Amino acid sequence: MPYHTIEKAVSGDVNALNRVLKYYEDYIIRLSAGTLYDENGEQYYHVNEELRRRLETKLIIAILTFELR
């Protein structure tokens, strides 16, 4: 992630903020995913959308309150 993108995101640039979110999208999905089993014992991959949104929101808040030096 280029420094100037982070700098713009911290200053509130929506496009830069979206680029940062896109950069971390796979990581956030992995953190919010898990294996579930149905009534037949078959396992499947599930992304907890509520958790995914909460992680994205935490990242946005962290970016917007981050102080560059």
N, C-alpha and C positions, 0 to 999 in steps of 0.2 A: 504494500500500500504506500503510494508516494506521500511524502510529508505534506505537500501542498494540498492534497485532497483532504487530509486530516485537518489541516489548518482551516480550510474552507468549511468543513463540516462543523468544527468547533465554533466558527463564527455564525453558523446558522444557515449556510447554503444548503437548500433542500436537495439539489442534485448530488452534491458531495456526500450528504448524509445517506442518501439512497445507495451510493456506490459503496460506502462503508458497510451498510446493512447487507448488500449483495455479496461483499467480500466475506462476511462472516456467516452467510446463510447456511452453508453446508454444516458448519460447526454447530450452529444453533439447532438445526434439525437433528443432528446426532445427539445433542444433549437432551432434546425433548422427545426422543423416540425410544421405543422399547418393543419387546416381543410379547404378544398376547396369545392366549390359547382359546379356541372356541369350544363348544360343548362336545365336539368329537375329538378333542385333543390336538387338532391341527394348529400349528403356530403360524402367526403372521406378524408382520412388521407394522407398527402403529406409531404415528406422530401425534402427540398430545398437542393439539392446536392452541389450547389455552396456555399451556406452559411455553410454547414457542412464541406466542405474542408477548407474554410476560418477559421473556428473555430479550426479545427485540426492544421492548419498552425500556428495560433496564439499560440496554446498550445506548439507546437514544439519549436517555437522561445523563448517562455517564459522559457521552460525547459533548452534550450541550453545557455541562457544568465543568468540563475539563479546562484547566488553565495551562496554556502554552507559555513557556518561558523563553 
